[in-house]
Amino acid sequence: MFKKILNCLIDHPFLTSLFAADFFILLFHRPPFFFSVLMLGALMAMCMYFGQKLALFKN
């Protein structure tokens, strides 16, 4: 399972770097409220995209 996640992140380097940068900015920095809501929305959209691509528990 971990190898499948890692391979998906390596296959999409631009989205992975956006995801990591967005996550760490929201985690360690307090941007203005409206900007942080937009960033959180982008983070959730990327999580849903990666969830669709991975389908880890697909039978």
DOVEX-331920 format. One line per 8 residues: number of its first residue (from 1); their letters; for each residue x, y, z negated of C-alpha. Coordinates in steps of 0.001 Angstrom, whole numbers, plus 500000, padded with zeros to 6 digits. Each point is the difference from the previous one (the first is absolute). Last residue first. Example, Ala and Ser with C-alpha at 12.3 -4.5 7.8 and 13.67 -1.06 7.14 Angstrom:
# DOVEX-331920
2) sa) 513670,498940,492860  498630,496560,499340
This chain:
# DOVEX-331920
59) nkflalkq) 488008,495321,504700  501193,503598,499819  501587,500736,496652  502903,502071,501256  498096,501900,502695  503222,501931,500757  498886,502376,502738  496658,500813,498373
51) gfymcmam) 501614,500599,496610  502691,502146,501640  497296,502156,501550  498028,500205,496743  503135,501050,498118  500783,502589,502677  496500,501454,499687  500304,500070,496203
43) laglmlvs) 503292,501907,500221  498527,502459,502495  497073,500648,497650  502410,500460,497098  501989,502493,502066  496863,501973,500813  498973,500015,496340  503552,501072,499044
35) fffpprhf) 499795,502900,502441  496694,501171,498511  501349,499775,496442  503342,501736,500513  502991,497634,499910  501042,498419,496688  503190,498038,500622  501183,496594,498786
27) lliffdaa) 497210,497580,500989  498317,502001,502776  503339,500718,501649  501068,496390,499445  496920,498560,501694  500059,502407,502937  503693,499342,500659  499540,496227,499758
19) flstlfph) 496934,499948,502253  501528,502342,502558  503163,497871,500062  497943,496841,500433  497881,501569,502722  503105,500942,501981  501707,496647,499389  497094,497809,501195
11) dilcnlik) 501540,496558,500673  502112,500240,496830  496891,500546,497859  498254,497046,501653  503058,497788,499471  500172,500954,496315  496345,499169,499447  500349,496612,501723
3) kfm) 503189,499233,498049  498227,500764,496723  497193,497587,500899
